[in-house]
Amino acid sequence: MINPCPRILFLMPYFGRWPFWMPFFLESCRRNPDIDWLFFTDCGVPENLPPNVTVECMMFSDYCGLVSQRLGIDFAPTQAYKLCDIRPAFGLIHADRLEGYDFWAFGDIDLVYGDLRSYFTADRLASYDLYSTHERRVAGHLCLIRNTPRKRELFRQIKDWEARFTDQKHHAIDEGAFSRIFLWRKNFPEPLFKLVGKFNPWRRRSEFTEAFSTPGGCIKWHDGTDNFPHQWYWRDGHLTNDRDGDRRFPYFHFVCWKRNEWPQLPQPDPAEVKRLAAEPAWVIDATGFHRGEL
């Protein structure tokens, strides 16, 4: 049977060490079997890799050489975090891996996915060429871009992209300068912001919808308050929380707990993490990952 849904490939260069929660991330990928992830990494191949996740092992210096060759620049950062700046160019850098895919995507791994296809439905993906899960910027933690030559080259419209790609500073280009191609006057009040957007052809072909994936940050919750969920529930590939009843979310980006609460906790036992990640349900909160109930 032919899958009617557009094909999606996440391009995920990642260098250093896999985080302790990687087994949970991978299990959430496994429950999205018709979406693919491709990692370029020096971290090794994780155990029990889902069939829709591919890991290609390489040194960071070799990956930088690939970027330099594909973009015609001298890309030699000292820190792998600099890769966030070149995310808008991943489609061109890895164009040879995108044959047969309708969309390419970039994102973070400090998150777990829910049912992505129930959010990025075929009907939804037929309407636009770029999908951000934030309302007023490209979301660095998850962004989908249609796989066309024009979109793969779009990063070249970023002002001074060559200089900014090749210096050692982290500019947050994926969420800053890249966003400004699509979103003019993003701090305008809503009516004016929407009006200005009608005159931007890139904006008209893009969806910027707040998915409320990153509680605890600068964006208010969907009711306009700072009353964020305290627990998130992953059950058989579906994601809910203790705040919003049966409402399902496409993913949960736990960056705030990762930065603030989790560094104060003891390092989890890797064997216990693997065992727990294999369970059909878990709870995520400020104290880490725990067994959940179906």
C-alpha distance (Angstrom), angle and dihedral (degrees) to the residues before:
residue distance angle dihedral
M1 . . .
I2 3.80 . .
N3 3.78 114.2 .
P4 3.82 107.2 -123.0
C5 3.80 91.8 -158.3
P6 3.81 119.6 96.4
R7 3.78 112.4 -103.5
I8 3.82 116.5 -110.4
L9 3.81 130.4 -163.4
F10 3.82 122.1 -170.3
L11 3.81 110.8 -149.4
M12 3.82 106.6 -150.0
P13 3.81 121.1 176.0
Y14 3.81 107.3 -178.9
F15 3.80 127.6 169.4
G16 3.79 133.7 -178.7
R17 3.83 117.3 39.3
W18 3.76 131.5 -20.8
P19 3.82 109.9 -110.3
F20 3.78 118.8 -115.9
W21 3.80 91.7 -106.6
M22 3.81 94.1 57.8
P23 3.84 93.1 109.7
F24 3.83 89.1 58.5
F25 3.79 91.8 48.6
L26 3.79 91.1 50.4
E27 3.80 93.7 48.1
S28 3.79 89.0 53.4
C29 3.82 87.8 52.7
R30 3.81 90.2 50.1
R31 3.81 89.9 57.9
N32 3.81 89.2 58.1
P33 3.82 94.9 59.7
D34 3.81 97.9 166.1
I35 3.83 93.8 55.5
D36 3.82 119.8 75.8
W37 3.81 133.8 -145.0
L38 3.81 124.8 -161.0
F39 3.82 118.6 -165.9
F40 3.79 126.9 -167.1
T41 3.79 106.1 -164.8
D42 3.78 151.5 143.5
C43 3.81 91.5 -145.9
G44 3.80 96.1 92.3
V45 3.80 129.3 -117.5
P46 3.82 112.9 -58.2
E47 3.78 118.6 -128.7
N48 3.79 120.0 -99.6
L49 3.79 93.4 18.0
P50 3.83 113.4 -165.7
P51 3.82 114.3 -115.4
N52 3.81 91.2 -117.9
V53 3.83 93.2 56.3
T54 3.82 119.3 79.2
V55 3.80 122.5 -168.4
E56 3.80 120.1 -161.9
C57 3.79 112.9 -169.4
M58 3.77 118.6 -141.1
M59 3.77 139.9 139.2
F60 3.78 119.1 -95.3
S61 3.80 90.1 -119.5
D62 3.80 90.4 55.2
Y63 3.79 91.5 50.7
C64 3.81 90.0 50.3
G65 3.79 88.2 51.4
L66 3.80 89.8 53.5
V67 3.81 90.6 51.2
S68 3.80 90.8 48.7
Q69 3.79 91.5 51.2
R70 3.79 96.4 46.0
L71 3.82 95.7 44.9
G72 3.80 98.8 34.7
I73 3.81 93.2 -123.8
D74 3.80 137.8 110.6
F75 3.80 101.0 -104.8
A76 3.81 108.4 -179.8
P77 3.82 111.3 141.9
T78 3.78 120.4 172.3
Q79 3.82 92.3 -143.6
A80 3.80 126.1 54.2
Y81 3.81 90.0 -142.9
K82 3.80 86.1 77.5
L83 3.82 86.5 76.6
C84 3.81 88.1 80.4
D85 3.80 88.6 69.1
I86 3.80 93.7 58.5
R87 3.81 97.2 46.1
P88 3.83 92.7 108.2
A89 3.82 87.2 61.7
F90 3.82 96.7 50.6
G91 3.79 91.2 98.5
L92 3.80 91.4 60.0
I93 3.81 95.4 37.9
H94 3.80 90.6 54.0
A95 3.80 100.2 29.7
D96 3.81 88.6 127.8
R97 3.83 89.5 64.3
L98 3.79 96.0 49.8
E99 3.79 102.0 72.6
G100 3.80 109.0 131.6
Y101 3.80 94.5 14.9
D102 3.79 122.4 116.5
F103 3.82 95.1 -162.4
W104 3.77 137.2 23.1
A105 3.77 121.3 -156.8
F106 3.77 141.8 -167.8
G107 3.76 128.8 -157.5
D108 3.80 151.6 139.0
I109 3.78 130.9 -85.4
D110 3.83 98.1 -141.6
L111 3.78 88.1 94.0
V112 3.77 143.9 65.3
Y113 3.78 124.2 -131.3
G114 3.74 128.0 -127.9
D115 3.79 121.6 -164.6
L116 3.80 99.9 -39.2
R117 3.80 94.4 -177.6
S118 3.79 92.5 58.9
Y119 3.82 86.9 58.6
F120 3.81 101.0 34.9
T121 3.78 95.1 45.0
A122 3.79 122.7 176.6
D123 3.81 89.7 -107.9
R124 3.79 91.8 51.1
L125 3.78 93.5 48.1
A126 3.79 91.2 51.0
S127 3.80 92.2 65.1
Y128 3.82 106.8 59.0
D129 3.80 144.6 21.8
L130 3.81 99.9 -135.4
Y131 3.79 129.0 37.1
S132 3.78 122.6 -166.0
T133 3.79 123.1 179.9
H134 3.80 91.6 -145.1
E135 3.77 123.3 75.6
R136 3.80 99.4 -137.6
R137 3.77 106.9 24.3
V138 3.74 142.0 30.3
A139 3.80 106.4 -88.1
G140 3.78 108.0 -126.4
H141 3.79 89.9 -161.5
L142 3.82 93.2 60.3
C143 3.79 130.2 4.7
L144 3.82 129.9 153.0
I145 3.82 122.2 -155.0
R146 3.79 127.2 -174.0
N147 3.78 112.5 -109.7
T148 3.79 101.9 -118.2
P149 3.82 129.5 127.6
R150 3.80 90.5 -114.2
K151 3.80 93.5 54.0
R152 3.79 93.3 44.1
E153 3.80 88.5 56.6
L154 3.80 96.5 41.9
F155 3.81 94.2 98.8
R156 3.81 87.9 72.1
Q157 3.81 87.6 76.6
I158 3.80 89.9 66.8
K159 3.80 106.8 109.5
D160 3.82 112.2 -105.3
W161 3.79 90.5 -7.0
E162 3.81 94.8 161.8
A163 3.81 93.7 54.2
R164 3.79 93.3 42.3
F165 3.80 93.4 47.7
T166 3.79 93.0 50.5
D167 3.80 103.8 43.8
Q168 3.80 121.7 86.4
K169 3.80 97.1 -115.7
H170 3.79 122.6 103.3
H171 3.81 106.3 -127.6
A172 3.83 100.3 175.1
I173 3.80 86.3 -126.8
D174 3.80 92.9 164.0
E175 3.81 91.2 64.3
G176 3.80 99.8 25.1
A177 3.78 121.2 34.6
F178 3.80 93.2 21.1
S179 3.81 90.4 52.5
R180 3.79 91.2 54.7
I181 3.79 91.0 64.9
F182 3.81 88.0 66.1
L183 3.79 104.4 26.0
W184 3.77 118.3 55.5
R185 3.81 118.0 -171.4
K186 3.79 91.4 0.0
N187 3.82 92.4 177.6
F188 3.79 93.1 59.0
P189 3.83 117.3 113.9
E190 3.80 111.9 -88.9
P191 3.83 99.5 -97.1
L192 3.82 93.1 49.3
F193 3.80 92.0 41.8
K194 3.80 90.7 55.3
L195 3.80 92.1 45.4
V196 3.80 93.1 51.8
G197 3.80 89.4 48.0
K198 3.79 91.6 60.2
F199 3.80 88.9 66.9
N200 3.82 93.8 52.6
P201 3.83 112.3 84.2
W202 3.81 91.7 -161.9
R203 3.80 90.6 53.3
R204 3.79 92.5 49.5
R205 3.81 89.8 58.1
S206 3.82 94.6 47.4
E207 3.78 136.2 77.6
F208 3.78 118.4 -142.8
T209 3.80 106.1 -179.4
E210 3.79 124.9 158.4
A211 3.81 107.6 -121.5
F212 3.83 93.7 -177.3
S213 3.78 91.1 -128.9
T214 3.83 98.8 142.5
P215 3.81 112.0 56.1
G216 3.77 119.4 -173.5
G217 3.78 95.7 36.7
C218 3.79 131.9 103.0
I219 3.81 94.4 -71.5
K220 3.78 116.6 89.1
W221 3.78 119.1 -125.6
H222 3.80 118.7 -96.7
D223 3.81 91.5 -88.3
G224 3.82 91.8 53.7
T225 3.81 94.9 -107.2
D226 3.80 135.8 109.8
N227 3.80 89.4 -123.0
F228 3.80 96.7 121.0
P229 3.81 127.2 178.7
H230 3.80 116.1 -87.8
Q231 3.79 96.4 -158.8
W232 3.79 134.9 31.1
Y233 3.80 123.1 -155.6
W234 3.79 123.3 -149.6
R235 3.79 110.5 -169.0
D236 3.80 121.8 172.5
G237 3.80 91.6 -32.4
H238 3.80 97.0 -43.4
L239 3.80 122.6 112.1
T240 3.81 127.2 -149.1
N241 3.81 135.9 145.9
D242 3.80 143.0 -144.2
R243 3.80 92.5 -100.4
D244 3.78 106.6 52.0
G245 3.79 108.0 42.1
D246 3.80 113.8 -140.9
R247 3.79 94.6 -10.2
R248 3.81 108.6 129.0
F249 3.79 124.6 -145.6
P250 3.81 128.1 -154.2
Y251 3.80 92.7 -131.3
F252 3.80 143.6 -19.4
H253 3.80 118.3 -126.8
F254 3.82 105.2 -159.4
V255 3.80 96.1 -173.0
C256 3.82 94.0 129.2
W257 3.80 94.4 55.7
K258 3.81 89.7 42.1
R259 3.81 90.6 56.0
N260 3.78 100.8 37.9
E261 3.81 117.2 22.4
W262 3.81 106.5 19.9
P263 3.83 97.7 59.6
Q264 3.83 87.7 63.2
L265 3.82 92.3 57.0
P266 3.81 127.9 87.4
Q267 3.80 113.4 -95.0
P268 3.83 107.7 -94.4
D269 3.79 119.6 -114.5
P270 3.84 107.0 -103.0
A271 3.81 92.6 -141.3
E272 3.79 91.0 52.7
V273 3.81 91.0 47.2
K274 3.82 90.9 53.8
R275 3.79 91.9 47.5
L276 3.78 93.2 48.5
A277 3.81 94.1 45.2
A278 3.82 89.1 57.0
E279 3.81 90.5 58.5
P280 3.82 117.4 101.6
A281 3.82 92.7 -123.0
W282 3.79 138.0 31.1
V283 3.78 139.9 172.7
I284 3.81 121.9 -135.5
D285 3.79 121.0 -160.7
A286 3.79 142.5 139.8
T287 3.82 89.8 -67.6
G288 3.81 94.9 54.0
F289 3.80 134.7 -107.1
H290 3.80 122.7 -18.8
R291 3.77 138.1 174.1
G292 3.78 112.8 -83.8
E293 3.78 136.8 -160.5
L294 3.78 127.5 -110.8
